[in-house]
């Protein structure tokens, strides 16, 4: 029989080893993963009136906000509140005047505006990507998988195209087949995320928009939103399982592509307040002030990039209309007006730190057509000032760029008109 001292000795060694292992494990940086979900055509007021247990759990205390789609109303960036247009605004972090998707035909997307999948693969080809969608065009046209103009991008795993399978999903006048496809899409997303843990995933669910077009604001529409919440719950459970069992840091962002008209709830596409009324739900614990200042759908892409620690190429980053609501952000809502022979810039600061920004201007806009815009530096300014002015030729187009410490901000003003 061993003495008590011997038992104590072995116990001390065991506890010491455990302590070392815990310190080593706790110091290890977790692998960032991200999934974003678009649930089609749900204005924020509907989300706010319903009891949605999954979205409520994901949001916690601070992870819900109203947001907007549709670009700058009445400005050069005004963007139709239409489905594919909204998806591409999220994917590229730009409005329609740049990404060139104006309706659901997706006739001539401007692939010069890189989507988040292309950025991820360019940064690190080993990152695993996945798309789960009730509409195949999301992958083949918007992301442009396999197209040379879109970078010959390959998505590692795709589950879509079931809308073309009329044998297993016969089309009916009530579009219940879309509900069945949404179920299959969410099931596959949950299963694949749980088993494979892709680095970046997109899930798209359509049924809510179909019900909205048919019934408008109604009990049927509310029920469809509750069904979507349940479908998201399956994916959320998969994420929680991954975080519990793997050394991973998961970000989930859920949003919608457009609201609905205020009169009936059946329509969208215009610039009414309710058609522009979006929302964002996220589990992120790294939210900055932007999240509470009416963010836009274009802010989601750079936020995903920050979480995944992606380096966005400068030529792409300079064109982004979105600013991240995750991580460090310096300024938002950059605006430009002509004033007494000058261009007057204004913005909202998001930090009290004294930080210098560089201000540049170009009189061309050739990037979207494959060219390179030449910028001239016109000055430096503190972020805290919230404003800057410089002399301007009243006969020219001006593409203004602010290089802040953590990101770019840009605005256009055309004085030639």
ZALOZA-182360 format. One line per 8 residues: number of its first residue (from 0); for each residue x, y negated, z of C-alpha. Coordinates in Angstrom, 2 decimals. Layout:
<lozas>
NUM	X:Y:Z ~ ... $
</lozas>
This chain:
<lozas>
0	0.00:0.00:0.00 ~ 1.27:-3.46:-0.95 ~ 1.63:-6.12:1.69 ~ -0.55:-9.22:1.86 ~ 2.49:-11.29:0.90 ~ 2.87:-9.28:-2.30 ~ -0.81:-9.84:-3.18 ~ -0.39:-13.53:-2.49 $
8	2.73:-13.65:-4.65 ~ 0.95:-12.10:-7.64 ~ -2.06:-14.33:-7.09 ~ 0.17:-17.41:-7.09 ~ 1.81:-16.31:-10.36 ~ -1.64:-15.71:-11.90 ~ -2.96:-19.11:-10.85 ~ 0.19:-20.83:-12.11 $
16	-0.12:-19.15:-15.51 ~ -3.79:-20.08:-15.70 ~ -2.93:-23.69:-14.88 ~ -0.29:-23.78:-17.61 ~ -2.69:-22.25:-20.14 ~ -5.41:-24.76:-19.26 ~ -3.00:-27.68:-19.60 ~ -1.78:-26.39:-22.95 $
24	-5.31:-25.80:-24.23 ~ -6.66:-29.12:-22.99 ~ -3.83:-30.97:-24.70 ~ -4.56:-29.39:-28.06 ~ -6.41:-31.61:-30.52 ~ -9.66:-30.09:-31.70 ~ -10.28:-29.57:-35.41 ~ -12.77:-32.16:-36.73 $
32	-15.76:-30.82:-38.66 ~ -18.75:-32.69:-40.07 ~ -22.19:-32.01:-41.50 ~ -24.62:-34.61:-42.79 ~ -28.30:-33.94:-43.40 ~ -30.69:-35.91:-45.58 ~ -34.38:-35.36:-44.82 ~ -36.29:-36.95:-47.66 $
40	-38.58:-39.97:-47.41 ~ -39.22:-40.57:-43.69 ~ -39.44:-44.19:-42.46 ~ -38.08:-44.95:-39.01 ~ -41.47:-45.74:-37.49 ~ -42.57:-42.13:-38.07 ~ -39.44:-40.75:-36.40 ~ -40.05:-43.04:-33.43 $
48	-43.68:-42.07:-32.82 ~ -43.26:-38.27:-32.94 ~ -41.88:-35.85:-30.38 ~ -38.90:-34.32:-32.20 ~ -36.92:-32.20:-29.74 ~ -33.95:-31.44:-31.98 ~ -33.33:-35.02:-33.07 ~ -33.83:-36.22:-29.50 $
56	-31.27:-33.74:-28.19 ~ -28.72:-34.63:-30.86 ~ -29.17:-38.37:-30.32 ~ -28.95:-38.22:-26.54 ~ -28.89:-41.69:-25.00 ~ -27.17:-43.70:-27.73 ~ -27.19:-41.76:-31.01 ~ -30.35:-43.13:-32.65 $
64	-30.66:-46.37:-34.58 ~ -32.79:-47.99:-37.21 ~ -30.91:-48.52:-40.47 ~ -31.61:-49.72:-43.98 ~ -31.39:-48.62:-47.60 ~ -31.85:-50.64:-50.78 ~ -28.73:-52.81:-50.81 ~ -28.84:-56.57:-50.41 $
72	-32.42:-57.57:-51.10 ~ -32.55:-60.19:-53.84 ~ -28.79:-59.98:-54.45 ~ -26.47:-58.32:-56.98 ~ -26.43:-55.14:-54.86 ~ -30.22:-54.65:-54.62 ~ -30.78:-50.92:-55.01 ~ -34.02:-49.02:-55.74 $
80	-35.42:-47.09:-52.78 ~ -35.49:-43.87:-54.80 ~ -34.21:-40.47:-53.71 ~ -31.15:-39.76:-55.88 ~ -30.14:-43.41:-55.63 ~ -30.15:-43.19:-51.84 ~ -28.24:-39.90:-51.80 ~ -25.51:-41.40:-53.98 $
88	-25.30:-44.52:-51.83 ~ -24.53:-42.24:-48.90 ~ -22.12:-40.02:-50.86 ~ -20.07:-42.90:-52.28 ~ -20.47:-45.64:-49.65 ~ -21.53:-48.03:-52.43 ~ -24.74:-49.56:-53.75 ~ -26.21:-48.88:-57.19 $
96	-24.47:-51.82:-58.87 ~ -21.29:-49.78:-58.39 ~ -22.28:-46.09:-58.42 ~ -24.72:-46.67:-61.32 ~ -27.44:-44.22:-60.29 ~ -30.73:-46.09:-60.66 ~ -33.33:-43.32:-60.62 ~ -33.77:-39.56:-60.31 $
104	-32.62:-38.93:-63.88 ~ -29.01:-39.60:-62.76 ~ -28.26:-40.59:-66.36 ~ -24.76:-42.11:-66.11 ~ -23.28:-41.97:-62.61 ~ -20.06:-43.90:-62.20 ~ -17.65:-41.28:-60.91 ~ -15.02:-43.99:-60.40 $
112	-16.81:-44.43:-57.07 ~ -15.53:-41.29:-55.36 ~ -17.91:-39.27:-53.21 ~ -16.97:-38.00:-49.75 ~ -16.28:-34.48:-51.05 ~ -13.80:-35.71:-53.63 ~ -12.10:-37.86:-51.02 ~ -11.83:-34.90:-48.63 $
120	-10.39:-32.57:-51.26 ~ -7.98:-35.24:-52.51 ~ -6.71:-35.82:-48.98 ~ -6.39:-32.11:-48.18 ~ -7.27:-29.45:-50.80 ~ -7.40:-26.83:-48.02 ~ -10.49:-28.42:-46.45 ~ -13.55:-26.20:-46.95 $
128	-16.70:-27.82:-48.33 ~ -20.30:-26.63:-48.57 ~ -23.61:-27.89:-49.98 ~ -27.02:-26.49:-49.02 ~ -29.74:-28.17:-51.05 ~ -33.33:-27.92:-52.21 ~ -32.31:-29.82:-55.34 ~ -29.47:-28.50:-57.49 $
136	-28.79:-31.86:-59.16 ~ -27.26:-33.05:-55.90 ~ -24.27:-30.82:-56.57 ~ -24.15:-30.70:-60.35 ~ -24.92:-34.36:-61.17 ~ -24.31:-36.55:-58.12 ~ -21.24:-34.78:-56.77 ~ -20.46:-33.79:-60.36 $
144	-18.95:-30.42:-59.54 ~ -16.65:-29.23:-62.30 ~ -16.87:-32.42:-64.34 ~ -13.56:-33.89:-65.42 ~ -14.85:-37.44:-64.89 ~ -15.66:-36.51:-61.28 ~ -12.21:-35.08:-60.64 ~ -13.01:-31.45:-61.61 $
152	-14.13:-30.99:-58.02 ~ -14.96:-27.50:-56.76 ~ -17.32:-27.05:-53.82 ~ -16.21:-24.00:-51.86 ~ -19.73:-22.76:-51.09 ~ -23.09:-23.79:-52.53 ~ -26.62:-22.62:-51.76 ~ -29.03:-24.37:-54.12 $
160	-31.03:-23.97:-57.32 ~ -33.96:-22.10:-55.78 ~ -36.36:-24.61:-57.32 ~ -35.62:-22.90:-60.65 ~ -36.51:-19.44:-59.28 ~ -40.22:-19.34:-60.08 ~ -40.39:-15.57:-59.51 ~ -39.52:-15.71:-55.80 $
168	-40.74:-19.28:-55.31 ~ -43.80:-19.67:-57.58 ~ -44.73:-23.34:-57.90 ~ -48.04:-24.35:-56.39 ~ -49.98:-27.61:-56.52 ~ -49.38:-28.31:-52.81 ~ -45.60:-27.86:-53.18 ~ -45.58:-25.29:-50.40 $
176	-42.84:-23.53:-52.35 ~ -40.60:-26.50:-51.47 ~ -41.25:-25.81:-47.79 ~ -40.20:-22.19:-48.34 ~ -37.04:-23.33:-50.11 ~ -36.25:-25.75:-47.26 ~ -36.57:-22.79:-44.88 ~ -34.15:-20.74:-46.97 $
184	-31.72:-23.67:-47.26 ~ -31.71:-24.37:-43.51 ~ -31.40:-20.66:-42.71 ~ -28.42:-20.27:-45.01 ~ -26.80:-23.46:-43.72 ~ -27.12:-22.26:-40.12 ~ -25.77:-18.81:-40.95 ~ -22.83:-20.06:-43.02 $
192	-21.85:-22.82:-40.60 ~ -21.97:-20.37:-37.70 ~ -19.83:-17.76:-39.46 ~ -17.44:-19.87:-41.56 ~ -17.33:-23.35:-40.01 ~ -16.75:-25.38:-43.21 ~ -14.98:-28.69:-42.67 ~ -17.54:-30.83:-44.54 $
200	-21.13:-29.85:-45.34 ~ -24.21:-31.52:-46.82 ~ -27.72:-30.22:-46.15 ~ -30.66:-31.64:-48.11 ~ -34.33:-30.94:-47.23 ~ -37.11:-32.13:-49.54 ~ -40.53:-31.05:-48.27 ~ -41.27:-34.20:-46.25 $
208	-41.17:-36.35:-49.39 ~ -43.52:-34.03:-51.29 ~ -46.03:-34.17:-48.44 ~ -45.64:-37.94:-48.21 ~ -46.45:-38.42:-51.88 ~ -49.51:-36.18:-51.58 ~ -51.00:-37.24:-48.25 ~ -49.29:-40.52:-47.31 $
216	-49.33:-41.48:-43.64 ~ -51.24:-38.55:-42.20 ~ -51.29:-35.61:-39.83 ~ -49.92:-33.50:-42.69 ~ -46.93:-35.77:-43.05 ~ -46.28:-35.80:-39.29 ~ -46.38:-32.00:-39.27 ~ -43.90:-31.82:-42.14 $
224	-41.49:-34.02:-40.16 ~ -41.85:-31.72:-37.15 ~ -41.08:-28.73:-39.38 ~ -37.93:-30.48:-40.60 ~ -36.90:-31.10:-37.00 ~ -37.21:-27.36:-36.35 ~ -35.13:-26.56:-39.44 ~ -32.43:-28.95:-38.30 $
232	-32.57:-27.19:-34.94 ~ -31.24:-23.99:-36.50 ~ -28.22:-25.88:-37.87 ~ -27.70:-27.69:-34.57 ~ -27.67:-24.38:-32.71 ~ -25.00:-23.09:-35.09 ~ -22.89:-26.18:-34.41 ~ -23.24:-25.78:-30.65 $
240	-22.16:-22.16:-30.97 ~ -19.08:-23.19:-32.98 ~ -18.10:-25.81:-30.41 ~ -18.52:-23.33:-27.56 ~ -16.47:-20.56:-29.15 ~ -13.96:-22.38:-31.36 ~ -11.56:-25.26:-30.91 ~ -13.67:-27.61:-33.05 $
248	-15.07:-31.12:-32.75 ~ -18.34:-31.28:-34.71 ~ -20.03:-34.41:-35.99 ~ -23.61:-34.22:-37.21 ~ -25.36:-37.16:-38.89 ~ -29.01:-36.99:-39.95 ~ -30.71:-39.68:-42.00 ~ -33.23:-40.28:-44.78 $
256	-32.94:-41.69:-48.30 ~ -35.84:-44.16:-48.28 ~ -38.96:-45.19:-46.40 ~ -42.51:-45.45:-47.73 ~ -44.96:-48.19:-48.64 ~ -46.83:-49.79:-45.75 ~ -50.28:-49.59:-47.36 ~ -50.64:-45.83:-47.88 $
264	-47.29:-44.17:-47.17 ~ -47.47:-42.39:-50.52 ~ -45.04:-44.49:-52.53 ~ -41.51:-45.87:-52.52 ~ -39.00:-47.45:-54.88 ~ -39.52:-51.13:-54.11 ~ -38.01:-53.57:-51.63 ~ -40.75:-53.87:-49.01 $
272	-39.55:-53.73:-45.41 ~ -40.97:-50.26:-44.84 ~ -39.54:-48.84:-48.06 ~ -36.13:-50.06:-46.89 ~ -36.65:-48.82:-43.31 ~ -34.27:-45.95:-42.59 ~ -32.69:-44.43:-39.47 ~ -29.62:-42.52:-38.35 $
280	-29.30:-39.82:-35.70 ~ -25.88:-38.58:-34.59 ~ -24.13:-36.76:-31.77 ~ -20.98:-38.92:-32.07 ~ -19.49:-40.23:-28.84 ~ -17.19:-42.61:-30.74 ~ -19.83:-45.08:-31.94 ~ -18.80:-48.71:-32.26 $
288	-20.87:-51.91:-32.24 ~ -21.81:-51.51:-35.90 ~ -24.16:-48.65:-34.99 ~ -26.43:-50.99:-33.03 ~ -26.39:-53.78:-35.66 ~ -28.77:-52.31:-38.26 ~ -26.26:-50.16:-40.17 ~ -26.79:-49.16:-43.78 $
296	-26.83:-45.79:-45.48 ~ -23.52:-46.76:-47.12 ~ -21.90:-46.87:-43.66 ~ -22.25:-43.11:-43.25 ~ -19.55:-42.13:-45.77 ~ -16.68:-44.08:-44.15 ~ -17.90:-42.92:-40.74 ~ -17.59:-39.31:-41.87 $
304	-14.15:-40.16:-43.19 ~ -13.04:-41.56:-39.85 ~ -14.25:-38.52:-37.93 ~ -12.49:-36.15:-40.34 ~ -9.37:-38.38:-40.22 ~ -9.34:-38.74:-43.98 ~ -7.14:-41.27:-45.71 ~ -9.25:-42.92:-48.39 $
312	-7.14:-44.17:-51.32 ~ -6.83:-47.96:-51.33 ~ -8.38:-48.38:-54.77 ~ -11.48:-46.51:-53.55 ~ -11.58:-48.11:-50.11 ~ -11.47:-51.63:-51.58 ~ -14.76:-50.95:-53.39 ~ -16.71:-49.58:-50.42 $
320	-19.81:-51.47:-49.37 ~ -20.06:-49.52:-46.14 ~ -18.08:-49.99:-42.95 ~ -17.71:-47.20:-40.39 ~ -19.82:-47.04:-37.24 ~ -17.43:-44.42:-35.86 ~ -13.92:-45.46:-34.83 ~ -12.37:-48.90:-35.21 $
328	-14.28:-51.55:-37.17 ~ -13.32:-55.20:-37.34 ~ -16.10:-57.07:-39.13 ~ -19.44:-56.52:-40.89 ~ -22.00:-58.35:-43.01 ~ -19.55:-60.30:-45.17 ~ -21.35:-62.99:-47.18 ~ -20.22:-65.64:-49.69 $
336	-21.80:-68.88:-50.89 ~ -20.63:-71.81:-53.00 ~ -20.17:-74.98:-50.98 ~ -18.68:-78.26:-52.26 ~ -16.33:-76.71:-54.79 ~ -15.33:-73.95:-52.41 ~ -16.40:-70.41:-51.60 ~ -17.47:-70.16:-47.98 $
344	-17.21:-66.72:-46.39 ~ -19.03:-65.67:-43.24 ~ -19.07:-62.40:-41.28 ~ -19.86:-60.89:-37.90 ~ -16.88:-59.96:-35.76 ~ -17.01:-56.65:-33.89 ~ -14.03:-57.16:-31.61 ~ -12.78:-59.88:-29.28 $
352	-9.16:-59.05:-30.05 ~ -7.22:-61.65:-32.03 ~ -6.61:-59.94:-35.37 ~ -5.44:-61.47:-38.62 ~ -7.11:-60.64:-41.92 ~ -5.81:-61.28:-45.40 ~ -8.23:-62.73:-47.97 ~ -7.87:-61.89:-51.66 $
360	-9.84:-62.80:-54.77 ~ -10.07:-61.39:-58.28 ~ -11.90:-62.94:-61.21 ~ -12.45:-59.59:-62.92 ~ -14.51:-56.51:-62.18 ~ -12.94:-53.83:-64.35 ~ -12.56:-51.10:-61.72 ~ -15.92:-49.51:-62.52 $
368	-14.92:-49.09:-66.14 ~ -11.54:-47.56:-65.44 ~ -9.48:-50.72:-65.12 ~ -7.54:-52.28:-62.28 ~ -8.49:-55.64:-60.84 ~ -5.63:-58.01:-60.02 ~ -6.11:-59.73:-56.68 ~ -4.54:-63.02:-55.60 $
376	-4.06:-63.73:-51.92 ~ -5.81:-66.98:-50.94 ~ -5.08:-67.03:-47.23 ~ -5.11:-65.45:-43.80 ~ -7.69:-65.85:-41.08 ~ -8.49:-64.48:-37.64 ~ -11.36:-62.01:-37.49 ~ -12.66:-63.97:-34.50 $
384	-13.27:-67.10:-36.54 ~ -16.12:-65.49:-38.46 ~ -15.58:-67.74:-41.47 ~ -13.11:-68.81:-44.14 ~ -13.17:-71.17:-47.13 ~ -11.08:-71.45:-50.25 ~ -11.17:-73.51:-53.44 ~ -13.00:-71.90:-56.34 $
392	-13.47:-72.46:-60.06 ~ -17.20:-72.94:-60.56 ~ -17.06:-71.29:-63.99 ~ -15.79:-67.93:-62.82 ~ -16.90:-64.65:-61.27 ~ -15.21:-63.99:-57.92 ~ -14.64:-60.60:-56.34 ~ -13.62:-61.35:-52.76 $
400	-11.75:-58.83:-50.64 ~ -10.88:-59.06:-46.95 ~ -8.19:-56.73:-45.71 ~ -8.87:-56.29:-42.01 ~ -6.62:-54.23:-39.70 ~ -8.80:-51.12:-39.92 ~ -10.76:-51.41:-43.17 ~ -11.64:-53.54:-46.20 $
408	-14.74:-55.65:-46.73 ~ -15.80:-57.04:-50.08 ~ -18.40:-59.34:-51.59 ~ -19.12:-60.71:-55.08 ~ -20.15:-64.21:-56.07 ~ -20.73:-65.23:-59.68 ~ -20.37:-68.98:-60.21 ~ -20.49:-68.68:-64.00 $
416	-24.26:-68.26:-64.10 $
</lozas>
